[in-house]
């Protein structure tokens, strides 16, 4: 799921480097719906939990005050 999220950002990000979280989740649902690790075909929570984990590891970041939620690869603050 980590690879999926990072690949989705790289492949579908707009000019500002962000992608709607809904698109990432929808792509995961489409990609993994029949995967044996997800017997009921529902991957939304797994994708969301992995996204939160990637935020904690500073691999992706949430765009502040965006609705719907958008994410991007983490960029360290330049001092």
C-alpha positions in Angstrom: 0.0 0.0 0.0 2.9 2.3 0.7 4.3 1.9 -2.8 0.8 2.4 -4.2 0.3 5.7 -2.4 3.8 7.1 -3.4 3.3 5.9 -7.0 -0.2 7.5 -7.2 1.3 10.8 -6.0 4.1 10.6 -8.6 1.8 9.6 -11.4 -1.3 11.8 -10.8 0.0 14.9 -9.0 -0.9 18.2 -10.5 1.5 21.0 -11.3 1.6 21.9 -7.6 2.7 18.3 -6.7 -0.6 17.4 -4.9 -3.2 14.8 -5.5 -6.7 14.4 -4.0 -6.7 11.7 -1.3 -10.0 10.4 -2.7 -8.3 9.7 -6.0 -5.5 7.7 -4.3 -8.1 5.7 -2.3 -10.2 5.1 -5.4 -7.2 3.8 -7.3 -6.3 1.5 -4.4 -9.8 0.2 -4.3 -9.7 -0.5 -8.0 -6.3 -2.1 -7.9 -6.7 -4.3 -4.8 -10.4 -5.1 -4.9 -9.7 -8.8 -5.8 -6.4 -9.2 -4.0 -6.3 -12.1 -1.6 -5.1 -9.9 1.3 -8.4 -8.0 1.1 -11.0 -10.8 1.0 -14.0 -8.5 1.3 -12.6 -6.2 -1.4 -12.6 -3.1 0.9 -9.2 -1.3 1.1 -10.3 2.2 2.0 -9.2 2.0 5.7 -6.0 0.3 4.8 -5.1 3.0 2.4 -6.0 5.8 4.9 -4.1 4.2 7.8 -1.1 3.7 5.6 -1.3 7.4 4.5 -1.3 8.4 8.1 1.7 6.2 8.8 3.5 7.8 5.8 2.7 11.3 7.3 4.3 10.2 10.6 7.4 9.0 8.8 7.7 12.3 6.8 7.2 10.6 3.5 4.0 12.4 2.5 2.3 15.5 3.9 -1.3 16.7 4.0 -2.0 20.1 2.3 -3.2 22.4 5.0 -6.7 23.7 4.7 -7.6 21.8 1.6 -11.1 20.5 1.0 -11.3 17.8 -0.2 -8.1 16.6 1.4 -5.0 16.6 -0.8 -1.6 15.0 -0.2 1.9 15.4 -1.6 5.4 14.0 -1.1 7.0 15.5 2.0 9.1 18.5 1.5 11.4 19.6 4.3 11.1 23.2 5.3 13.8 25.3 3.9 15.1 27.7 6.6 
